[in-house]
Amino acid sequence: MRLVGISCGERGDEMFLRSYYLRQLNKVGMCGVALPPQDLADKAVEEVVGRLDGLILSGGGDLHPKLWGEQPRYGLGEVDNRRDSWELALVGAAYAADLPLLGICRGMQVINVWSGGSLWQDLREMPQGLLHNQSAPAEQPWHEVKLSGRLAEICGVADGGTAEVNSFHHQGVRQTGEMAAACAWAPDGLVEGIVLAERRFAVGVQWHPERLCGAGKLWEAFAAACSV
């Protein structure tokens, strides 16, 4: 059985990871293991990644804006420098090893920042933005996204076509990094999906496919990449 690491947060002496990620992995025949923040050297992180068949960066709190050269502003939520450092190290090791990588919500933002991009500290800074924190159940879609390229193919829609997604976030990609290409957009122009080029599977989505009904194709594509 393929083994997939899932990054997660911690509060005090407890780590937290929603079980939805594990359920989705089990549905496509894979086993998930939690990867809470740890103080490891780069070589140790590489060894951890080397034992995995895939890596998921899960949702969670905000990234510290110092990572893209800004000072904290009003609207910034709870941050965890230790988790930021851990997940950025995981992305670097996964990229170097060409390990299948899926970033979800915060996870997509981590990938973008690792690639040299920046975030909106709070989406209320955006002019004419949509409400990106839905009041509907998580299983239900909230708004459309326009898809292109690799992500459109994965989701089974035509290039430039749309899909409906859920939405639970208040930060988002402001500028994509040099190594990241945008491949999904909300109606207000916010980037909702990115890919890292020249990797068998390195995808970030702003929505939560672990909760969204009808998101099975993304999980199947990730599982297929982990099985190569």
C-alpha positions as CSV (number, residue, x, y, z in Angstrom):
1,M,0.0,0.0,0.0
2,R,1.3,3.5,-0.9
3,L,2.2,5.7,2.0
4,V,1.3,9.4,1.9
5,G,2.6,11.9,4.5
6,I,0.1,14.7,5.6
7,S,1.4,17.8,7.2
8,C,-0.6,19.0,10.2
9,G,-0.5,21.6,13.0
10,E,-0.1,21.4,16.7
11,R,-1.5,23.1,19.7
12,G,0.7,22.8,22.8
13,D,1.4,19.1,23.2
14,E,-1.3,18.0,20.7
15,M,-1.2,17.7,17.0
16,F,-4.4,18.1,14.9
17,L,-5.4,16.7,11.6
18,R,-8.9,16.3,10.3
19,S,-9.8,12.8,9.4
20,Y,-11.3,13.7,6.0
21,Y,-7.8,13.6,4.5
22,L,-7.3,10.0,5.7
23,R,-10.7,8.9,4.4
24,Q,-10.1,10.2,1.0
25,L,-6.7,8.6,0.8
26,N,-8.2,5.3,2.0
27,K,-10.9,5.5,-0.8
28,V,-8.1,5.5,-3.4
29,G,-6.2,2.7,-1.7
30,M,-3.5,4.7,0.1
31,C,-2.5,5.1,3.7
32,G,-1.9,8.4,5.3
33,V,0.5,9.3,8.1
34,A,0.6,12.5,10.0
35,L,3.7,14.8,9.8
36,P,3.4,17.4,12.6
37,P,6.1,20.1,12.8
38,Q,9.5,18.9,13.9
39,D,12.9,20.4,14.4
40,L,14.9,18.4,11.9
41,A,17.9,19.2,9.8
42,D,17.5,19.3,6.0
43,K,19.0,15.8,5.5
44,A,16.6,14.4,8.0
45,V,13.6,16.0,6.2
46,E,14.9,14.5,3.0
47,E,15.1,11.1,4.7
48,V,11.4,11.4,5.8
49,V,10.3,12.4,2.3
50,G,12.3,9.5,0.9
51,R,10.2,7.0,2.7
52,L,6.9,8.4,1.3
53,D,5.1,7.8,-2.0
54,G,3.3,11.1,-1.8
55,L,2.9,14.3,0.3
56,I,-0.1,16.4,1.2
57,L,0.1,19.8,2.7
58,S,-3.1,20.2,4.6
59,G,-5.2,23.3,5.5
60,G,-4.7,25.4,8.6
61,G,-3.8,28.8,9.9
62,D,-2.0,31.7,8.3
63,L,1.5,32.0,7.0
64,H,3.7,34.7,8.5
65,P,4.1,37.6,6.0
66,K,7.8,37.9,6.8
67,L,8.2,34.9,4.5
68,W,7.5,37.2,1.5
69,G,9.1,40.4,3.0
70,E,6.1,42.1,4.6
71,Q,5.3,43.1,8.2
72,P,2.1,41.9,9.8
73,R,-1.0,44.0,9.2
74,Y,-4.6,44.1,10.6
75,G,-6.5,41.1,9.4
76,L,-3.7,38.6,9.8
77,G,-4.8,35.5,11.7
78,E,-3.0,33.0,13.9
79,V,0.5,32.1,12.7
80,D,2.9,29.3,13.6
81,N,6.5,29.9,12.6
82,R,7.5,26.4,13.4
83,R,4.9,24.9,11.1
84,D,5.8,27.4,8.4
85,S,9.5,26.3,8.5
86,W,8.6,22.6,8.6
87,E,6.2,22.7,5.6
88,L,8.6,24.8,3.5
89,A,11.3,22.2,4.2
90,L,8.9,19.4,3.2
91,V,8.1,21.2,-0.1
92,G,11.8,21.6,-0.9
93,A,12.6,18.0,-0.3
94,A,9.5,16.8,-2.2
95,Y,10.4,19.0,-5.2
96,A,14.0,17.7,-5.2
97,A,12.8,14.1,-5.1
98,D,10.0,14.7,-7.6
99,L,7.6,13.3,-5.0
100,P,3.9,13.7,-5.9
101,L,2.7,16.8,-4.0
102,L,-0.8,18.1,-3.3
103,G,-1.3,21.4,-1.4
104,I,-4.7,22.1,-0.1
105,C,-5.8,25.6,0.9
106,R,-3.0,26.7,3.3
107,G,-0.9,24.0,1.6
108,M,-1.3,25.7,-1.8
109,Q,-0.2,29.0,-0.2
110,V,2.9,27.3,1.3
111,I,3.9,25.9,-2.2
112,N,3.5,29.4,-3.7
113,V,5.6,31.1,-1.0
114,W,8.2,28.4,-1.3
115,S,8.4,29.2,-5.0
116,G,9.0,32.9,-4.3
117,G,5.4,34.1,-4.4
118,S,3.4,36.3,-2.0
119,L,0.0,36.2,-0.4
120,W,-2.8,38.6,0.6
121,Q,-2.5,38.8,4.4
122,D,-6.3,39.2,4.4
123,L,-8.6,39.0,1.3
124,R,-10.4,42.1,2.4
125,E,-7.4,43.9,1.0
126,M,-8.5,42.8,-2.5
127,P,-10.7,45.3,-4.4
128,Q,-14.1,43.9,-5.2
129,G,-13.4,40.5,-3.8
130,L,-15.8,37.6,-3.4
131,L,-16.7,36.1,0.0
132,H,-14.3,33.2,0.2
133,N,-15.5,31.8,3.6
134,Q,-18.7,30.1,2.8
135,S,-21.7,29.7,5.0
136,A,-22.9,26.6,3.3
137,P,-21.8,23.0,4.4
138,A,-18.3,22.1,3.4
139,E,-19.6,19.3,1.1
140,Q,-21.4,21.9,-1.1
141,P,-19.8,24.2,-3.7
142,W,-19.7,27.9,-3.1
143,H,-18.4,29.5,-6.3
144,E,-17.0,28.6,-9.7
145,V,-13.3,28.4,-10.7
146,K,-12.0,28.7,-14.2
147,L,-9.5,25.9,-14.9
148,S,-6.6,25.6,-17.4
149,G,-3.8,23.2,-18.4
150,R,-2.9,20.3,-16.2
151,L,-5.5,21.0,-13.5
152,A,-8.3,21.2,-16.0
153,E,-7.2,17.9,-17.4
154,I,-7.1,16.4,-13.9
155,C,-10.5,17.6,-13.0
156,G,-12.0,16.4,-16.3
157,V,-13.0,19.7,-17.8
158,A,-12.1,21.5,-21.0
159,D,-9.2,23.9,-21.0
160,G,-10.8,27.2,-19.9
161,G,-13.8,25.4,-18.5
162,T,-15.3,25.8,-15.0
163,A,-15.9,23.7,-12.0
164,E,-17.7,24.4,-8.7
165,V,-15.7,24.4,-5.5
166,N,-16.1,25.1,-1.8
167,S,-14.2,27.9,0.0
168,F,-12.9,28.4,3.5
169,H,-10.0,30.9,3.6
170,H,-9.1,34.5,4.2
171,Q,-5.6,34.5,2.8
172,G,-4.8,33.9,-0.9
173,V,-2.1,34.1,-3.6
174,R,-1.3,37.7,-4.4
175,Q,1.6,37.0,-6.8
176,T,2.6,33.6,-8.0
177,G,6.2,32.5,-7.5
178,E,8.7,32.1,-10.4
179,M,8.4,28.3,-10.2
180,A,4.6,28.3,-10.0
181,A,2.1,28.7,-12.7
182,A,-1.5,29.7,-12.0
183,C,-4.1,27.3,-13.4
184,A,-7.4,28.1,-11.7
185,W,-9.1,31.4,-10.9
186,A,-12.2,32.6,-9.0
187,P,-14.6,35.0,-10.6
188,D,-12.9,37.9,-8.7
189,G,-9.5,37.0,-10.3
190,L,-8.0,35.3,-7.2
191,V,-5.7,32.4,-8.0
192,E,-7.3,29.2,-6.9
193,G,-4.9,26.6,-8.3
194,I,-1.1,26.4,-9.1
195,V,1.2,23.8,-10.6
196,L,5.0,23.4,-10.4
197,A,6.4,22.7,-13.8
198,E,8.6,19.7,-14.7
199,R,7.2,17.5,-11.9
200,R,5.0,14.4,-12.3
201,F,2.5,15.9,-9.9
202,A,2.9,19.1,-8.0
203,V,-0.5,20.8,-7.6
204,G,-2.0,23.2,-5.2
205,V,-5.7,24.0,-4.9
206,Q,-7.3,26.7,-2.8
207,W,-10.5,24.8,-2.1
208,H,-10.9,21.7,0.1
209,P,-11.3,18.5,-2.1
210,E,-11.2,16.3,1.0
211,R,-14.6,17.7,1.9
212,L,-16.1,18.6,-1.5
213,C,-18.6,16.2,-3.1
214,G,-17.5,15.3,-6.6
215,A,-13.8,15.9,-6.2
216,G,-12.8,12.2,-6.7
217,K,-10.9,12.8,-10.0
218,L,-8.3,14.9,-8.2
219,W,-7.7,12.2,-5.6
220,E,-7.6,9.5,-8.3
221,A,-5.0,11.5,-10.3
222,F,-2.9,12.0,-7.1
223,A,-3.1,8.3,-6.3
224,A,-2.0,7.4,-9.9
225,A,1.0,9.7,-9.6
226,C,1.9,8.1,-6.2
227,S,1.8,4.7,-7.8
228,V,4.4,5.4,-10.6
